[in-house]
Amino acid sequence: MDCVTDCEFLTTLEVARHLRVTPRQVAILAASGRLPFVRQGRLLRFPRQAWETWLAQQNAAALASLGEGTAHAA
């Protein structure tokens, strides 16, 4: 599949709302290479599949850093 023509894309504002950050912070994440994106002219677009994969990886890393998955006494 050619993602540039066949994928659904999220806007910077949509990603910002999901992450509860400003659109500027999303642009900074993208510019730093930490968030997958493509350019459409001056606009940043985020392929939904790549975004969902990135988000799952971030969630897994956050849970691992908290020690989730270990047995806790009730």
PyMOL Python script that loads the backbone (N, CA, C, O; Angstrom):
from pymol import cmd

cmd.read_pdbstr("""\
ATOM      1  N   MET A   1       0.846  -1.180   0.000  1.00  0.00           N
ATOM      2  CA  MET A   1       0.000   0.000   0.000  1.00  0.00           C
ATOM      3  C   MET A   1       0.887   1.238   0.000  1.00  0.00           C
ATOM      4  O   MET A   1       1.861   1.309   0.750  1.00  0.00           O
ATOM      5  N   ASP A   2       0.554   2.207  -0.836  1.00  0.00           N
ATOM      6  CA  ASP A   2       1.274   3.476  -0.891  1.00  0.00           C
ATOM      7  C   ASP A   2       0.616   4.426   0.093  1.00  0.00           C
ATOM      8  O   ASP A   2      -0.462   4.959  -0.171  1.00  0.00           O
ATOM      9  N   CYS A   3       1.266   4.637   1.227  1.00  0.00           N
ATOM     10  CA  CYS A   3       0.650   5.397   2.312  1.00  0.00           C
ATOM     11  C   CYS A   3       0.410   6.850   1.942  1.00  0.00           C
ATOM     12  O   CYS A   3      -0.499   7.474   2.490  1.00  0.00           O
ATOM     13  N   VAL A   4       1.182   7.399   1.047  1.00  0.00           N
ATOM     14  CA  VAL A   4       0.992   8.804   0.693  1.00  0.00           C
ATOM     15  C   VAL A   4      -0.357   9.005   0.013  1.00  0.00           C
ATOM     16  O   VAL A   4      -0.963  10.066   0.165  1.00  0.00           O
ATOM     17  N   THR A   5      -0.845   8.012  -0.734  1.00  0.00           N
ATOM     18  CA  THR A   5      -2.121   8.167  -1.421  1.00  0.00           C
ATOM     19  C   THR A   5      -3.250   7.352  -0.810  1.00  0.00           C
ATOM     20  O   THR A   5      -4.414   7.700  -1.010  1.00  0.00           O
ATOM     21  N   ASP A   6      -2.959   6.286  -0.077  1.00  0.00           N
ATOM     22  CA  ASP A   6      -3.998   5.373   0.390  1.00  0.00           C
ATOM     23  C   ASP A   6      -4.298   5.424   1.879  1.00  0.00           C
ATOM     24  O   ASP A   6      -5.272   4.809   2.313  1.00  0.00           O
ATOM     25  N   CYS A   7      -3.521   6.118   2.667  1.00  0.00           N
ATOM     26  CA  CYS A   7      -3.716   6.126   4.113  1.00  0.00           C
ATOM     27  C   CYS A   7      -4.629   7.263   4.549  1.00  0.00           C
ATOM     28  O   CYS A   7      -4.744   8.293   3.884  1.00  0.00           O
ATOM     29  N   GLU A   8      -5.265   7.043   5.672  1.00  0.00           N
ATOM     30  CA  GLU A   8      -6.014   8.111   6.318  1.00  0.00           C
ATOM     31  C   GLU A   8      -5.024   8.912   7.162  1.00  0.00           C
ATOM     32  O   GLU A   8      -4.140   8.343   7.803  1.00  0.00           O
ATOM     33  N   PHE A   9      -5.177  10.221   7.158  1.00  0.00           N
ATOM     34  CA  PHE A   9      -4.259  11.092   7.876  1.00  0.00           C
ATOM     35  C   PHE A   9      -4.964  11.859   8.977  1.00  0.00           C
ATOM     36  O   PHE A   9      -6.144  12.192   8.865  1.00  0.00           O
ATOM     37  N   LEU A  10      -4.224  12.135  10.044  1.00  0.00           N
ATOM     38  CA  LEU A  10      -4.679  13.016  11.114  1.00  0.00           C
ATOM     39  C   LEU A  10      -4.012  14.368  10.935  1.00  0.00           C
ATOM     40  O   LEU A  10      -2.900  14.461  10.416  1.00  0.00           O
ATOM     41  N   THR A  11      -4.701  15.413  11.367  1.00  0.00           N
ATOM     42  CA  THR A  11      -4.115  16.749  11.331  1.00  0.00           C
ATOM     43  C   THR A  11      -3.311  16.995  12.601  1.00  0.00           C
ATOM     44  O   THR A  11      -3.392  16.232  13.563  1.00  0.00           O
ATOM     45  N   THR A  12      -2.543  18.063  12.585  1.00  0.00           N
ATOM     46  CA  THR A  12      -1.780  18.454  13.768  1.00  0.00           C
ATOM     47  C   THR A  12      -2.715  18.701  14.943  1.00  0.00           C
ATOM     48  O   THR A  12      -2.418  18.303  16.069  1.00  0.00           O
ATOM     49  N   LEU A  13      -3.837  19.354  14.688  1.00  0.00           N
ATOM     50  CA  LEU A  13      -4.796  19.639  15.754  1.00  0.00           C
ATOM     51  C   LEU A  13      -5.399  18.358  16.324  1.00  0.00           C
ATOM     52  O   LEU A  13      -5.578  18.254  17.538  1.00  0.00           O
ATOM     53  N   GLU A  14      -5.714  17.388  15.479  1.00  0.00           N
ATOM     54  CA  GLU A  14      -6.266  16.121  15.962  1.00  0.00           C
ATOM     55  C   GLU A  14      -5.265  15.387  16.848  1.00  0.00           C
ATOM     56  O   GLU A  14      -5.629  14.862  17.900  1.00  0.00           O
ATOM     57  N   VAL A  15      -4.015  15.352  16.426  1.00  0.00           N
ATOM     58  CA  VAL A  15      -2.978  14.701  17.233  1.00  0.00           C
ATOM     59  C   VAL A  15      -2.808  15.443  18.554  1.00  0.00           C
ATOM     60  O   VAL A  15      -2.686  14.818  19.607  1.00  0.00           O
ATOM     61  N   ALA A  16      -2.801  16.772  18.500  1.00  0.00           N
ATOM     62  CA  ALA A  16      -2.660  17.578  19.719  1.00  0.00           C
ATOM     63  C   ALA A  16      -3.788  17.281  20.700  1.00  0.00           C
ATOM     64  O   ALA A  16      -3.550  17.160  21.901  1.00  0.00           O
ATOM     65  N   ARG A  17      -4.997  17.165  20.201  1.00  0.00           N
ATOM     66  CA  ARG A  17      -6.136  16.861  21.088  1.00  0.00           C
ATOM     67  C   ARG A  17      -5.986  15.492  21.734  1.00  0.00           C
ATOM     68  O   ARG A  17      -6.270  15.327  22.921  1.00  0.00           O
ATOM     69  N   HIS A  18      -5.539  14.504  20.953  1.00  0.00           N
ATOM     70  CA  HIS A  18      -5.328  13.157  21.507  1.00  0.00           C
ATOM     71  C   HIS A  18      -4.274  13.173  22.605  1.00  0.00           C
ATOM     72  O   HIS A  18      -4.433  12.520  23.636  1.00  0.00           O
ATOM     73  N   LEU A  19      -3.199  13.919  22.383  1.00  0.00           N
ATOM     74  CA  LEU A  19      -2.091  13.959  23.343  1.00  0.00           C
ATOM     75  C   LEU A  19      -2.295  14.989  24.451  1.00  0.00           C
ATOM     76  O   LEU A  19      -1.549  15.021  25.430  1.00  0.00           O
ATOM     77  N   ARG A  20      -3.314  15.827  24.285  1.00  0.00           N
ATOM     78  CA  ARG A  20      -3.591  16.916  25.232  1.00  0.00           C
ATOM     79  C   ARG A  20      -2.402  17.859  25.370  1.00  0.00           C
ATOM     80  O   ARG A  20      -1.977  18.215  26.469  1.00  0.00           O
ATOM     81  N   VAL A  21      -1.885  18.248  24.209  1.00  0.00           N
ATOM     82  CA  VAL A  21      -0.805  19.227  24.117  1.00  0.00           C
ATOM     83  C   VAL A  21      -1.204  20.250  23.057  1.00  0.00           C
ATOM     84  O   VAL A  21      -2.251  20.117  22.425  1.00  0.00           O
ATOM     85  N   THR A  22      -0.378  21.260  22.865  1.00  0.00           N
ATOM     86  CA  THR A  22      -0.655  22.266  21.847  1.00  0.00           C
ATOM     87  C   THR A  22      -0.212  21.767  20.470  1.00  0.00           C
ATOM     88  O   THR A  22       0.653  20.898  20.373  1.00  0.00           O
ATOM     89  N   PRO A  23      -0.802  22.313  19.414  1.00  0.00           N
ATOM     90  CA  PRO A  23      -0.329  21.964  18.071  1.00  0.00           C
ATOM     91  C   PRO A  23       1.155  22.275  17.884  1.00  0.00           C
ATOM     92  O   PRO A  23       1.849  21.562  17.160  1.00  0.00           O
ATOM     93  N   ARG A  24       1.638  23.317  18.522  1.00  0.00           N
ATOM     94  CA  ARG A  24       3.072  23.651  18.437  1.00  0.00           C
ATOM     95  C   ARG A  24       3.923  22.526  19.021  1.00  0.00           C
ATOM     96  O   ARG A  24       4.965  22.188  18.460  1.00  0.00           O
ATOM     97  N   GLN A  25       3.493  21.942  20.140  1.00  0.00           N
ATOM     98  CA  GLN A  25       4.244  20.836  20.733  1.00  0.00           C
ATOM     99  C   GLN A  25       4.248  19.619  19.809  1.00  0.00           C
ATOM    100  O   GLN A  25       5.239  18.891  19.750  1.00  0.00           O
ATOM    101  N   VAL A  26       3.154  19.396  19.093  1.00  0.00           N
ATOM    102  CA  VAL A  26       3.108  18.303  18.116  1.00  0.00           C
ATOM    103  C   VAL A  26       4.119  18.565  17.004  1.00  0.00           C
ATOM    104  O   VAL A  26       4.840  17.657  16.591  1.00  0.00           O
ATOM    105  N   ALA A  27       4.172  19.801  16.521  1.00  0.00           N
ATOM    106  CA  ALA A  27       5.130  20.159  15.472  1.00  0.00           C
ATOM    107  C   ALA A  27       6.564  19.959  15.948  1.00  0.00           C
ATOM    108  O   ALA A  27       7.417  19.513  15.180  1.00  0.00           O
ATOM    109  N   ILE A  28       6.830  20.282  17.195  1.00  0.00           N
ATOM    110  CA  ILE A  28       8.171  20.087  17.756  1.00  0.00           C
ATOM    111  C   ILE A  28       8.514  18.600  17.818  1.00  0.00           C
ATOM    112  O   ILE A  28       9.629  18.210  17.472  1.00  0.00           O
ATOM    113  N   LEU A  29       7.569  17.766  18.256  1.00  0.00           N
ATOM    114  CA  LEU A  29       7.792  16.313  18.284  1.00  0.00           C
ATOM    115  C   LEU A  29       8.081  15.784  16.882  1.00  0.00           C
ATOM    116  O   LEU A  29       8.973  14.957  16.694  1.00  0.00           O
ATOM    117  N   ALA A  30       7.327  16.263  15.910  1.00  0.00           N
ATOM    118  CA  ALA A  30       7.526  15.818  14.529  1.00  0.00           C
ATOM    119  C   ALA A  30       8.888  16.273  14.007  1.00  0.00           C
ATOM    120  O   ALA A  30       9.617  15.488  13.401  1.00  0.00           O
ATOM    121  N   ALA A  31       9.226  17.528  14.241  1.00  0.00           N
ATOM    122  CA  ALA A  31      10.500  18.071  13.754  1.00  0.00           C
ATOM    123  C   ALA A  31      11.694  17.365  14.384  1.00  0.00           C
ATOM    124  O   ALA A  31      12.751  17.252  13.762  1.00  0.00           O
ATOM    125  N   SER A  32      11.528  16.893  15.613  1.00  0.00           N
ATOM    126  CA  SER A  32      12.624  16.203  16.295  1.00  0.00           C
ATOM    127  C   SER A  32      12.746  14.742  15.858  1.00  0.00           C
ATOM    128  O   SER A  32      13.681  14.049  16.260  1.00  0.00           O
ATOM    129  N   GLY A  33      11.794  14.273  15.029  1.00  0.00           N
ATOM    130  CA  GLY A  33      11.833  12.894  14.559  1.00  0.00           C
ATOM    131  C   GLY A  33      11.180  11.913  15.504  1.00  0.00           C
ATOM    132  O   GLY A  33      11.235  10.705  15.271  1.00  0.00           O
ATOM    133  N   ARG A  34      10.563  12.401  16.564  1.00  0.00           N
ATOM    134  CA  ARG A  34       9.950  11.508  17.552  1.00  0.00           C
ATOM    135  C   ARG A  34       8.536  11.088  17.173  1.00  0.00           C
ATOM    136  O   ARG A  34       7.995  10.152  17.761  1.00  0.00           O
ATOM    137  N   LEU A  35       7.927  11.765  16.198  1.00  0.00           N
ATOM    138  CA  LEU A  35       6.553  11.483  15.799  1.00  0.00           C
ATOM    139  C   LEU A  35       6.514  11.360  14.274  1.00  0.00           C
ATOM    140  O   LEU A  35       6.951  12.277  13.578  1.00  0.00           O
ATOM    141  N   PRO A  36       5.998  10.239  13.738  1.00  0.00           N
ATOM    142  CA  PRO A  36       5.995  10.052  12.283  1.00  0.00           C
ATOM    143  C   PRO A  36       5.004  10.997  11.596  1.00  0.00           C
ATOM    144  O   PRO A  36       3.877  11.170  12.058  1.00  0.00           O
ATOM    145  N   PHE A  37       5.438  11.601  10.492  1.00  0.00           N
ATOM    146  CA  PHE A  37       4.572  12.522   9.757  1.00  0.00           C
ATOM    147  C   PHE A  37       5.005  12.609   8.305  1.00  0.00           C
ATOM    148  O   PHE A  37       6.086  12.153   7.934  1.00  0.00           O
ATOM    149  N   VAL A  38       4.151  13.196   7.495  1.00  0.00           N
ATOM    150  CA  VAL A  38       4.485  13.563   6.118  1.00  0.00           C
ATOM    151  C   VAL A  38       4.060  15.008   5.926  1.00  0.00           C
ATOM    152  O   VAL A  38       3.184  15.513   6.628  1.00  0.00           O
ATOM    153  N   ARG A  39       4.690  15.658   4.974  1.00  0.00           N
ATOM    154  CA  ARG A  39       4.324  17.044   4.658  1.00  0.00           C
ATOM    155  C   ARG A  39       3.397  17.060   3.455  1.00  0.00           C
ATOM    156  O   ARG A  39       3.611  16.337   2.482  1.00  0.00           O
ATOM    157  N   GLN A  40       2.374  17.885   3.530  1.00  0.00           N
ATOM    158  CA  GLN A  40       1.528  18.197   2.383  1.00  0.00           C
ATOM    159  C   GLN A  40       1.608  19.707   2.227  1.00  0.00           C
ATOM    160  O   GLN A  40       0.835  20.455   2.825  1.00  0.00           O
ATOM    161  N   GLY A  41       2.555  20.134   1.416  1.00  0.00           N
ATOM    162  CA  GLY A  41       2.830  21.567   1.323  1.00  0.00           C
ATOM    163  C   GLY A  41       3.442  22.035   2.629  1.00  0.00           C
ATOM    164  O   GLY A  41       4.461  21.506   3.073  1.00  0.00           O
ATOM    165  N   ARG A  42       2.815  23.031   3.243  1.00  0.00           N
ATOM    166  CA  ARG A  42       3.303  23.545   4.529  1.00  0.00           C
ATOM    167  C   ARG A  42       2.704  22.799   5.719  1.00  0.00           C
ATOM    168  O   ARG A  42       3.117  23.006   6.860  1.00  0.00           O
ATOM    169  N   LEU A  43       1.734  21.937   5.450  1.00  0.00           N
ATOM    170  CA  LEU A  43       1.017  21.253   6.525  1.00  0.00           C
ATOM    171  C   LEU A  43       1.682  19.935   6.897  1.00  0.00           C
ATOM    172  O   LEU A  43       2.260  19.254   6.050  1.00  0.00           O
ATOM    173  N   LEU A  44       1.590  19.590   8.167  1.00  0.00           N
ATOM    174  CA  LEU A  44       2.030  18.278   8.638  1.00  0.00           C
ATOM    175  C   LEU A  44       0.809  17.375   8.684  1.00  0.00           C
ATOM    176  O   LEU A  44      -0.259  17.783   9.139  1.00  0.00           O
ATOM    177  N   ARG A  45       0.971  16.154   8.213  1.00  0.00           N
ATOM    178  CA  ARG A  45      -0.091  15.160   8.288  1.00  0.00           C
ATOM    179  C   ARG A  45       0.502  13.902   8.905  1.00  0.00           C
ATOM    180  O   ARG A  45       1.659  13.556   8.665  1.00  0.00           O
ATOM    181  N   PHE A  46      -0.315  13.229   9.704  1.00  0.00           N
ATOM    182  CA  PHE A  46       0.142  12.070  10.456  1.00  0.00           C
ATOM    183  C   PHE A  46      -0.644  10.842  10.001  1.00  0.00           C
ATOM    184  O   PHE A  46      -1.842  10.747  10.266  1.00  0.00           O
ATOM    185  N   PRO A  47       0.021   9.891   9.313  1.00  0.00           N
ATOM    186  CA  PRO A  47      -0.689   8.683   8.875  1.00  0.00           C
ATOM    187  C   PRO A  47      -1.276   7.957  10.086  1.00  0.00           C
ATOM    188  O   PRO A  47      -0.569   7.659  11.049  1.00  0.00           O
ATOM    189  N   ARG A  48      -2.581   7.677  10.022  1.00  0.00           N
ATOM    190  CA  ARG A  48      -3.271   7.091  11.175  1.00  0.00           C
ATOM    191  C   ARG A  48      -2.605   5.800  11.646  1.00  0.00           C
ATOM    192  O   ARG A  48      -2.422   5.611  12.849  1.00  0.00           O
ATOM    193  N   GLN A  49      -2.243   4.918  10.735  1.00  0.00           N
ATOM    194  CA  GLN A  49      -1.635   3.646  11.142  1.00  0.00           C
ATOM    195  C   GLN A  49      -0.301   3.878  11.846  1.00  0.00           C
ATOM    196  O   GLN A  49      -0.028   3.250  12.869  1.00  0.00           O
ATOM    197  N   ALA A  50       0.523   4.760  11.318  1.00  0.00           N
ATOM    198  CA  ALA A  50       1.811   5.063  11.954  1.00  0.00           C
ATOM    199  C   ALA A  50       1.592   5.725  13.310  1.00  0.00           C
ATOM    200  O   ALA A  50       2.315   5.445  14.266  1.00  0.00           O
ATOM    201  N   TRP A  51       0.595   6.602  13.391  1.00  0.00           N
ATOM    202  CA  TRP A  51       0.260   7.283  14.644  1.00  0.00           C
ATOM    203  C   TRP A  51      -0.163   6.271  15.708  1.00  0.00           C
ATOM    204  O   TRP A  51       0.297   6.336  16.848  1.00  0.00           O
ATOM    205  N   GLU A  52      -1.051   5.325  15.331  1.00  0.00           N
ATOM    206  CA  GLU A  52      -1.527   4.325  16.289  1.00  0.00           C
ATOM    207  C   GLU A  52      -0.389   3.425  16.761  1.00  0.00           C
ATOM    208  O   GLU A  52      -0.332   3.065  17.937  1.00  0.00           O
ATOM    209  N   THR A  53       0.511   3.061  15.862  1.00  0.00           N
ATOM    210  CA  THR A  53       1.678   2.257  16.236  1.00  0.00           C
ATOM    211  C   THR A  53       2.564   3.032  17.201  1.00  0.00           C
ATOM    212  O   THR A  53       2.995   2.494  18.221  1.00  0.00           O
ATOM    213  N   TRP A  54       2.837   4.300  16.880  1.00  0.00           N
ATOM    214  CA  TRP A  54       3.668   5.150  17.737  1.00  0.00           C
ATOM    215  C   TRP A  54       3.039   5.281  19.120  1.00  0.00           C
ATOM    216  O   TRP A  54       3.732   5.174  20.132  1.00  0.00           O
ATOM    217  N   LEU A  55       1.734   5.510  19.167  1.00  0.00           N
ATOM    218  CA  LEU A  55       1.044   5.684  20.442  1.00  0.00           C
ATOM    219  C   LEU A  55       1.111   4.406  21.281  1.00  0.00           C
ATOM    220  O   LEU A  55       1.333   4.474  22.490  1.00  0.00           O
ATOM    221  N   ALA A  56       0.923   3.255  20.660  1.00  0.00           N
ATOM    222  CA  ALA A  56       1.017   1.981  21.378  1.00  0.00           C
ATOM    223  C   ALA A  56       2.419   1.776  21.944  1.00  0.00           C
ATOM    224  O   ALA A  56       2.573   1.292  23.065  1.00  0.00           O
ATOM    225  N   GLN A  57       3.440   2.142  21.171  1.00  0.00           N
ATOM    226  CA  GLN A  57       4.817   2.013  21.653  1.00  0.00           C
ATOM    227  C   GLN A  57       5.071   2.941  22.839  1.00  0.00           C
ATOM    228  O   GLN A  57       5.737   2.558  23.801  1.00  0.00           O
ATOM    229  N   GLN A  58       4.543   4.149  22.769  1.00  0.00           N
ATOM    230  CA  GLN A  58       4.718   5.098  23.869  1.00  0.00           C
ATOM    231  C   GLN A  58       4.021   4.600  25.132  1.00  0.00           C
ATOM    232  O   GLN A  58       4.559   4.712  26.234  1.00  0.00           O
ATOM    233  N   ASN A  59       2.820   4.052  24.963  1.00  0.00           N
ATOM    234  CA  ASN A  59       2.089   3.517  26.112  1.00  0.00           C
ATOM    235  C   ASN A  59       2.823   2.334  26.731  1.00  0.00           C
ATOM    236  O   ASN A  59       2.916   2.231  27.954  1.00  0.00           O
ATOM    237  N   ALA A  60       3.342   1.445  25.896  1.00  0.00           N
ATOM    238  CA  ALA A  60       4.078   0.284  26.401  1.00  0.00           C
ATOM    239  C   ALA A  60       5.327   0.724  27.155  1.00  0.00           C
ATOM    240  O   ALA A  60       5.646   0.173  28.209  1.00  0.00           O
ATOM    241  N   ALA A  61       6.027   1.710  26.622  1.00  0.00           N
ATOM    242  CA  ALA A  61       7.237   2.204  27.284  1.00  0.00           C
ATOM    243  C   ALA A  61       6.898   2.855  28.621  1.00  0.00           C
ATOM    244  O   ALA A  61       7.626   2.684  29.599  1.00  0.00           O
ATOM    245  N   ALA A  62       5.798   3.600  28.666  1.00  0.00           N
ATOM    246  CA  ALA A  62       5.395   4.251  29.913  1.00  0.00           C
ATOM    247  C   ALA A  62       5.025   3.214  30.965  1.00  0.00           C
ATOM    248  O   ALA A  62       5.408   3.343  32.128  1.00  0.00           O
ATOM    249  N   LEU A  63       4.284   2.188  30.563  1.00  0.00           N
ATOM    250  CA  LEU A  63       3.909   1.138  31.509  1.00  0.00           C
ATOM    251  C   LEU A  63       5.136   0.381  32.002  1.00  0.00           C
ATOM    252  O   LEU A  63       5.231   0.053  33.184  1.00  0.00           O
ATOM    253  N   ALA A  64       6.069   0.104  31.108  1.00  0.00           N
ATOM    254  CA  ALA A  64       7.289  -0.606  31.505  1.00  0.00           C
ATOM    255  C   ALA A  64       8.092   0.217  32.501  1.00  0.00           C
ATOM    256  O   ALA A  64       8.663  -0.330  33.444  1.00  0.00           O
ATOM    257  N   SER A  65       8.138   1.533  32.295  1.00  0.00           N
ATOM    258  CA  SER A  65       8.917   2.376  33.209  1.00  0.00           C
ATOM    259  C   SER A  65       8.259   2.477  34.581  1.00  0.00           C
ATOM    260  O   SER A  65       8.924   2.773  35.573  1.00  0.00           O
ATOM    261  N   LEU A  66       6.958   2.231  34.634  1.00  0.00           N
ATOM    262  CA  LEU A  66       6.252   2.252  35.919  1.00  0.00           C
ATOM    263  C   LEU A  66       6.300   0.902  36.622  1.00  0.00           C
ATOM    264  O   LEU A  66       5.843   0.772  37.757  1.00  0.00           O
ATOM    265  N   GLY A  67       6.853  -0.097  35.950  1.00  0.00           N
ATOM    266  CA  GLY A  67       6.944  -1.418  36.544  1.00  0.00           C
ATOM    267  C   GLY A  67       5.647  -2.196  36.444  1.00  0.00           C
ATOM    268  O   GLY A  67       5.440  -3.153  37.191  1.00  0.00           O
ATOM    269  N   GLU A  68       4.762  -1.797  35.524  1.00  0.00           N
ATOM    270  CA  GLU A  68       3.506  -2.516  35.332  1.00  0.00           C
ATOM    271  C   GLU A  68       3.816  -3.929  34.868  1.00  0.00           C
ATOM    272  O   GLU A  68       4.856  -4.186  34.263  1.00  0.00           O
ATOM    273  N   GLY A  69       2.913  -4.825  35.157  1.00  0.00           N
ATOM    274  CA  GLY A  69       3.102  -6.204  34.766  1.00  0.00           C
ATOM    275  C   GLY A  69       3.777  -7.027  35.841  1.00  0.00           C
ATOM    276  O   GLY A  69       3.905  -8.244  35.699  1.00  0.00           O
ATOM    277  N   THR A  70       4.209  -6.388  36.910  1.00  0.00           N
ATOM    278  CA  THR A  70       4.795  -7.136  38.021  1.00  0.00           C
ATOM    279  C   THR A  70       3.706  -7.420  39.034  1.00  0.00           C
ATOM    280  O   THR A  70       2.724  -6.683  39.123  1.00  0.00           O
ATOM    281  N   ALA A  71       3.871  -8.460  39.779  1.00  0.00           N
ATOM    282  CA  ALA A  71       2.879  -8.842  40.784  1.00  0.00           C
ATOM    283  C   ALA A  71       2.933  -7.872  41.958  1.00  0.00           C
ATOM    284  O   ALA A  71       4.005  -7.540  42.462  1.00  0.00           O
ATOM    285  N   HIS A  72       1.771  -7.433  42.375  1.00  0.00           N
ATOM    286  CA  HIS A  72       1.666  -6.543  43.528  1.00  0.00           C
ATOM    287  C   HIS A  72       0.787  -7.209  44.578  1.00  0.00           C
ATOM    288  O   HIS A  72      -0.216  -7.843  44.250  1.00  0.00           O
ATOM    289  N   ALA A  73       1.164  -7.063  45.823  1.00  0.00           N
ATOM    290  CA  ALA A  73       0.346  -7.607  46.907  1.00  0.00           C
ATOM    291  C   ALA A  73      -0.908  -6.764  47.053  1.00  0.00           C
ATOM    292  O   ALA A  73      -0.849  -5.537  46.969  1.00  0.00           O
ATOM    293  N   ALA A  74      -2.033  -7.411  47.270  1.00  0.00           N
ATOM    294  CA  ALA A  74      -3.309  -6.685  47.403  1.00  0.00           C
ATOM    295  C   ALA A  74      -3.456  -6.093  48.766  1.00  0.00           C
ATOM    296  O   ALA A  74      -4.465  -5.449  49.054  1.00  0.00           O
TER     297      ALA A  74
END
""", "prot")
cmd.dss("prot")
cmd.show_as("cartoon", "prot")
cmd.util.cbc("prot")
cmd.orient("prot")
